Amino acid sequence: MLNQALLDTLADYFASGDLEFDFEHGDEARRQMILGYLEKLMDLADQADELATKLIFKGGLLQAMAGIRDQK
């Protein structure tokens, strides 16, 4: 389910300025679509943050990583 290529493509789209260009030169429908997409992406980022925190702290990953560092 995880697709690094899709994330890389999205990151490139943002970094290149193409999204900003598409927004500035798009019609109202296109602008609304872009804003809706960005809003959904921000919602997903919030979910990813919560999930990462849960996995790291409640899943014991932090303790496991600390144990690995202690052994070195």
PAKOL-419472 format. One record per residue: x, y, z of N, C-alpha, C in turn; residue in one letter. Coordinates in steps of 0.02 Angstrom, whole numbers, padded with zeros to 5 digits, always signed. Atoms other than C-alpha are relative to their C-alpha. Last residue first. Layout:
<pts>
XYZXYZXYZA
...
</pts>
This chain:
<pts>
-00058-00019+00040+01337-00005+01062+00056+00027+00041K
-00043+00058+00011+01216-00099+01175+00063+00018-00038Q
-00034+00018-00063+01140+00061+01244+00048-00058-00010D
-00053-00051-00012+01100+00121+01068+00040-00017+00063R
-00052+00012+00050+01006-00040+01030+00057+00049+00011I
-00035+00061-00017+00910-00026+01192+00056-00015-00048G
-00043-00018-00057+00863+00154+01155+00041-00060+00021A
-00056-00038+00029+00797+00097+00986+00048+00021+00055M
-00042+00047+00037+00692-00037+01071+00061+00036-00030A
-00038+00039-00048+00627+00089+01197+00047-00049-00035Q
-00047-00046-00032+00577+00209+01059+00044-00038+00050L
-00056-00011+00045+00499+00068+00960+00053+00045+00031L
-00064+00018-00029+00394+00015+01108+00059+00011-00046G
-00022+00063+00028+00231+00014+01013+00067-00022+00026G
+00041+00053-00028+00154+00148+01122+00023-00069-00024K
+00003-00002-00072+00290+00276+01092-00040-00057+00032F
-00065-00010-00032+00345+00247+00914-00005-00007+00075I
-00044+00056+00016+00187+00172+00840+00066+00005+00038L
+00027+00061-00031+00071+00295+00927+00048-00058-00011K
-00008-00008-00072+00178+00445+00879-00023-00063+00037T
-00072+00007-00014+00188+00384+00700+00014+00005+00074A
-00017+00070+00006-00001+00361+00697+00074-00013+00015L
+00029+00036-00057-00035+00535+00763+00019-00074-00001E
-00035-00022-00060+00086+00613+00639-00026-00038+00061D
-00065+00032+00002+00014+00511+00495+00040+00018+00062A
+00010+00070-00016-00162+00566+00541+00066-00037+00003Q
+00018+00002-00071-00109+00748+00543-00010-00072+00023D
-00062-00014-00036-00022+00724+00375-00013-00001+00075A
-00039+00062-00001-00180+00644+00307+00065+00008+00038L
+00035+00046-00045-00281+00797+00356+00038-00066+00006D
-00015-00023-00068-00149+00907+00274-00035-00043+00052M
-00069+00018-00014-00163+00804+00114+00020+00021+00071L
+00000+00072-00013-00352+00820+00117+00070-00024+00018K
+00033+00009-00065-00336+01009+00132-00001-00074+00019E
-00047-00020-00052-00209+01012-00009-00030-00009+00070L
-00053+00050-00002-00326+00914-00122+00050+00015+00056Y
+00030+00060-00031-00472+01027-00081+00052-00055+00007G
+00008-00015-00071-00365+01180-00119-00030-00060+00038L
-00067-00001-00030-00311+01104-00285-00005+00013+00076I
-00023+00069-00002-00491+01060-00332+00069-00004+00035M
+00036+00033-00054-00550+01235-00286+00023-00073+00007Q
-00025-00027-00064-00414+01311-00394-00034-00034+00059R
-00066+00029-00011-00460+01197-00540+00029+00023+00067R
+00010+00071-00016-00644+01244-00527+00067-00033+00016A
+00025+00006-00068-00600+01429-00519-00009-00073+00021E
+00066-00031-00009-00494+01423-00676-00024-00014+00072D
+00059+00042+00008-00311+01382-00665-00064+00040+00006G
+00025-00004+00068-00165+01497-00697-00062-00043-00012H
+00003-00070+00023-00118+01537-00517-00031+00007-00070E
+00050-00037-00038-00161+01363-00455-00009+00070-00027F
+00066+00026+00018-00069+01271-00593-00055+00038+00036D
+00015-00023+00068+00082+01384-00567-00070-00022-00020F
+00014-00071-00006+00081+01350-00379-00019+00030-00068E
+00065-00005-00033+00069+01165-00412-00021+00073+00006L
+00054+00016+00047+00209+01175-00539-00069+00005+00032D
+00042-00059+00011+00325+01266-00420-00058-00013-00047G
-00013-00029+00065+00456+01130-00437-00038+00065-00012S
-00064-00035+00000+00454+01091-00252+00014+00036-00065A
+00001-00057-00046+00268+01048-00246+00064+00042-00008F
+00052-00046+00025+00267+00937-00400-00004+00063+00043Y
-00029-00035+00058+00432+00858-00345-00049+00051-00028D
-00051-00046-00026+00358+00815-00175+00031+00041-00057A
+00036-00055-00033+00205+00740-00260+00049+00052+00027L
+00030-00039+00054+00314+00634-00375-00037+00061+00028T
-00054-00037+00033+00418+00578-00227-00026+00044-00056D
-00020-00054-00045+00262+00530-00129+00055+00043-00032L
+00054-00050+00000+00197+00431-00278+00017+00059+00045L
-00003-00036+00064+00365+00344-00300-00055+00053-00004A
-00050-00053-00005+00367+00298-00115+00004+00041-00064Q
-00027-00012+00066+00206+00199-00130+00047+00060+00002N
-00044-00058-00001+00145+00119+00030+00034+00007-00068L
+00041-00060+00000+00000+00000+00000+00043+00063+00000M
</pts>
